[in-house]
């Protein structure tokens, strides 16, 4: 029907959340919990969109991040909140 499927919206909001973490790119973290809210009709395929993500909090190896998908006017189409767990460093060899 010319609209982006919800699973692609979920995927678009997932990865940016990792890059909002304090040690993104240095530490390995796994997604432990992920909640998405679709706030508007899915965008049309080919429509210009904006994805943003930001750090919410950290407690030890637990990190919370949020992300949002906006249309070209800045209206929120979808948002997500994620809990990431930073893996322990492997012991030295």
C-alpha positions in Angstrom: 0.0 0.0 0.0 3.0 2.2 -0.3 3.6 2.6 3.5 6.6 1.5 5.5 5.9 -1.8 7.4 6.0 -1.5 11.2 8.9 -3.9 11.5 11.1 -1.5 9.5 10.1 1.4 11.8 11.1 -0.8 14.8 14.5 -1.5 13.1 15.1 2.1 12.3 14.7 3.0 16.0 16.8 0.2 17.4 20.4 0.8 16.3 20.5 4.6 16.9 19.8 3.9 20.6 23.0 2.0 21.0 25.0 5.0 19.5 23.5 7.2 22.2 25.2 5.2 25.0 28.1 6.7 26.9 30.7 4.2 25.6 29.1 3.5 22.2 31.6 2.0 19.8 34.0 1.0 22.6 31.8 -1.4 24.6 29.6 -4.2 23.4 26.1 -4.0 24.6 23.0 -6.2 24.0 19.4 -5.1 23.8 17.6 -6.3 26.9 14.2 -4.5 26.6 12.7 -2.5 23.8 9.4 -0.7 23.7 8.1 1.1 20.6 5.1 3.3 20.3 3.7 4.1 16.8 2.2 7.5 17.2 1.0 8.2 13.6 0.3 6.4 10.4 3.4 4.8 8.9 5.3 7.0 6.5 5.1 6.5 2.8 7.9 4.6 1.1 10.5 7.1 -0.1 9.4 9.8 2.3 12.2 11.8 3.9 12.5 11.0 7.6 14.6 12.0 10.6 15.8 9.5 13.3 17.3 10.8 16.6 18.5 9.0 19.7 19.6 10.2 23.1 20.9 8.7 26.4 18.5 8.6 29.3 20.4 7.1 32.2 23.1 4.6 33.2 23.5 2.5 36.3 26.6 0.3 36.2 26.4 -1.8 33.0 22.7 -0.9 32.4 22.0 1.9 30.0 18.7 3.4 28.9 18.3 5.2 25.7 15.4 6.7 23.7 14.9 7.2 20.0 12.3 8.8 17.8 11.3 8.9 14.2 10.1 12.3 12.8 8.7 13.3 9.4 10.2 16.2 7.5 8.1 18.7 9.4 9.3 17.5 12.8 6.2 15.6 13.7 6.8 12.5 15.8 5.8 9.3 14.0 7.2 6.7 16.4 9.3 6.6 19.5 11.2 3.9 21.4 12.8 3.3 24.8 15.5 0.7 25.2 17.5 -1.0 28.0 21.0 -2.0 26.9 23.3 -4.2 29.0 27.0 -3.6 28.6 28.8 -6.9 28.4 31.7 -7.6 30.8 35.1 -7.4 29.2 36.6 -10.8 28.6 39.5 -11.8 30.9 43.0 -11.0 29.5 44.7 -13.9 27.8 
